[in-house]
Amino acid sequence: MQLPNPYAWANYKLLMIIPVILIAASILFFIPHLQKGIDLKGGLLVTLQTDAPVDAAAVKAALAQYSRNVEVRQFQSPAGNGVEVELENDAGLDAAEEKIGLVAGLEREAQQARLEAQYAKERGDDATALEGKADSLEKRTVEEANAGLAAVSSAKRAVKADGATQLLQQEFESRKAGLRAGILAALKKTTKFNSHSFREVGSSLSRIFLAKTQEIVLYSFILSAIVVLLVFRSLAPSVAVVFGALGDVAITAGVMAAVGIPLSLPTIATLLMLIGFSLDTDIMLTMRVYRRREGSREQRAFDALKTGSLMNLTTIGAFGALLVIATWLQIPTYSQIGAVAVIGGFVDFIVTWGFNAGFVLWRLEKEENA
């Protein structure tokens, strides 16, 4: 059966409207509500393997003393039932974690200043300033360590500058272990589970993850734009290619928000992969339409569409299999990766063969008629 060529239609430019509307809707209405995963917002995630569904309301009530916001997500598959319980980070642990790094740095500086003062004395130099610096650093070390200890323990401790970090780390680990034990005890009162696992990301680490991922996404777009501009040495096709990658990410993120897939390190990695996939299809389209001369420009675009469709279907099929298997085996991370890649495969088809193809044909038509 001979498929109709959509680019032979006199009003083929209307194909560009659908991707633009989807991008605008995603940015304005859906992406602002995109949830962050535990990697980017911090928190404690408890995963339970159960024999039957649990009472989500009872779980939330039992854990209310440990977190103001408790999220309970249940999933079922032929392999069994599972529950993910997400809690906010404990404020005391967050405060102590930040103090551990600060106290460790102060302790090192104080030791260095004390050693320098000792060497100065051995040389016969005046070490008064160095001793004063060491005293000041040791005093601050003790103060910060006491503040960290107060965040995780009500017991009084005799803190010394030498060993303050170790003492604070011990109390931090003790508070964390006690918190996890309490959470497990509360969960056992509301549900029966066969196994459990904890995953925790502190607030400071999550801020680092968020900042770094934002930088990576920004740099990926900038470098992609530079490479594409060097390849085509023309602004119009380069803008189309970069816009296609941006559209893929924006619409996919909008769909993620709509269906409840959180933004996490694995899903961000998948979005970055989609940028590369989008560049492949967009560059293939642009090269065929701009560089080749056999047939009409509409026919060249249609030939590229047939090749690109096979690329999209291959991606959707491969990651669709991952999605099905990961869902069946109850592996949420791989399930999310598969879901985002499948969504991105469909989105790339719409953006590339709707907006990009229409834009490239329109620009080439204007250049030929100029």
SULUR-V422943 format. One record per backbone hydrogen bond with DSSP energy under -1.0 kcal/mol. NH is the residue of the N-H (numbers start at 1). CO is the residue of the C=O. If there is no record, write none. Layout:
nh=NH co=CO
nh=NH co=CO
//
This chain:
nh=8 co=5
nh=12 co=9
nh=14 co=11
nh=15 co=12
nh=16 co=13
nh=17 co=14
nh=20 co=16
nh=21 co=17
nh=22 co=18
nh=23 co=19
nh=24 co=20
nh=25 co=21
nh=26 co=22
nh=27 co=23
nh=28 co=24
nh=29 co=25
nh=30 co=25
nh=31 co=26
nh=33 co=30
nh=34 co=31
nh=37 co=263
nh=40 co=37
nh=41 co=37
nh=42 co=38
nh=43 co=201
nh=44 co=87
nh=45 co=199
nh=46 co=85
nh=47 co=197
nh=48 co=83
nh=49 co=195
nh=50 co=81
nh=56 co=54
nh=59 co=55
nh=60 co=56
nh=61 co=57
nh=62 co=58
nh=63 co=59
nh=66 co=63
nh=67 co=63
nh=71 co=86
nh=73 co=84
nh=75 co=82
nh=77 co=80
nh=80 co=77
nh=81 co=50
nh=82 co=75
nh=83 co=48
nh=84 co=73
nh=85 co=46
nh=86 co=71
nh=87 co=44
nh=94 co=90
nh=95 co=91
nh=96 co=92
nh=97 co=93
nh=98 co=94
nh=99 co=95
nh=100 co=96
nh=101 co=97
nh=102 co=98
nh=103 co=99
nh=104 co=100
nh=105 co=101
nh=106 co=102
nh=107 co=103
nh=108 co=104
nh=109 co=105
nh=110 co=106
nh=111 co=107
nh=112 co=108
nh=113 co=109
nh=114 co=110
nh=115 co=111
nh=116 co=112
nh=117 co=113
nh=118 co=114
nh=119 co=115
nh=120 co=116
nh=121 co=117
nh=122 co=118
nh=123 co=119
nh=124 co=121
nh=125 co=120
nh=131 co=127
nh=132 co=128
nh=133 co=129
nh=134 co=130
nh=135 co=131
nh=136 co=132
nh=137 co=133
nh=138 co=134
nh=139 co=135
nh=140 co=136
nh=141 co=137
nh=142 co=138
nh=143 co=139
nh=144 co=140
nh=145 co=141
nh=146 co=142
nh=147 co=143
nh=148 co=144
nh=149 co=145
nh=150 co=146
nh=151 co=147
nh=153 co=149
nh=159 co=157
nh=164 co=161
nh=167 co=163
nh=168 co=164
nh=169 co=165
nh=170 co=166
nh=171 co=167
nh=172 co=168
nh=173 co=169
nh=174 co=170
nh=175 co=171
nh=176 co=172
nh=177 co=173
nh=178 co=174
nh=179 co=175
nh=180 co=176
nh=181 co=177
nh=182 co=178
nh=183 co=179
nh=184 co=180
nh=185 co=181
nh=186 co=182
nh=187 co=183
nh=188 co=184
nh=190 co=187
nh=191 co=187
nh=194 co=49
nh=197 co=47
nh=199 co=45
nh=201 co=43
nh=206 co=202
nh=207 co=203
nh=208 co=204
nh=209 co=205
nh=210 co=206
nh=211 co=207
nh=212 co=208
nh=213 co=209
nh=214 co=210
nh=215 co=211
nh=216 co=212
nh=217 co=213
nh=218 co=214
nh=219 co=215
nh=220 co=216
nh=221 co=217
nh=222 co=218
nh=223 co=219
nh=224 co=220
nh=225 co=221
nh=226 co=222
nh=227 co=223
nh=228 co=224
nh=229 co=225
nh=230 co=226
nh=231 co=227
nh=232 co=228
nh=233 co=229
nh=238 co=234
nh=239 co=235
nh=240 co=236
nh=241 co=237
nh=242 co=238
nh=243 co=239
nh=244 co=240
nh=245 co=241
nh=246 co=242
nh=247 co=243
nh=248 co=244
nh=249 co=245
nh=250 co=246
nh=251 co=247
nh=252 co=248
nh=253 co=249
nh=254 co=250
nh=255 co=251
nh=256 co=252
nh=257 co=253
nh=258 co=254
nh=259 co=255
nh=260 co=256
nh=261 co=256
nh=263 co=35
nh=268 co=264
nh=269 co=265
nh=270 co=266
nh=271 co=267
nh=272 co=268
nh=273 co=269
nh=274 co=270
nh=275 co=271
nh=276 co=272
nh=277 co=273
nh=278 co=274
nh=279 co=275
nh=280 co=276
nh=281 co=277
nh=282 co=278
nh=283 co=279
nh=284 co=280
nh=285 co=281
nh=286 co=282
nh=287 co=283
nh=288 co=284
nh=289 co=285
nh=290 co=286
nh=291 co=287
nh=300 co=296
nh=301 co=297
nh=302 co=298
nh=303 co=299
nh=304 co=300
nh=305 co=301
nh=306 co=302
nh=307 co=303
nh=308 co=304
nh=309 co=305
nh=310 co=306
nh=311 co=307
nh=312 co=308
nh=313 co=309
nh=314 co=310
nh=315 co=311
nh=316 co=312
nh=317 co=313
nh=318 co=314
nh=319 co=315
nh=320 co=316
nh=321 co=317
nh=322 co=318
nh=323 co=319
nh=324 co=320
nh=325 co=321
nh=326 co=322
nh=327 co=323
nh=328 co=324
nh=329 co=325
nh=331 co=326
nh=335 co=331
nh=336 co=332
nh=337 co=333
nh=338 co=334
nh=339 co=335
nh=340 co=336
nh=341 co=337
nh=342 co=338
nh=343 co=339
nh=344 co=340
nh=345 co=341
nh=346 co=342
nh=347 co=343
nh=348 co=344
nh=349 co=345
nh=350 co=346
nh=351 co=347
nh=352 co=348
nh=353 co=349
nh=356 co=351
nh=357 co=352
nh=358 co=354
nh=359 co=355
nh=360 co=356
nh=361 co=357
nh=362 co=358
nh=363 co=359
nh=364 co=360
nh=365 co=361
nh=366 co=362
nh=367 co=363
nh=368 co=364
nh=369 co=365
//
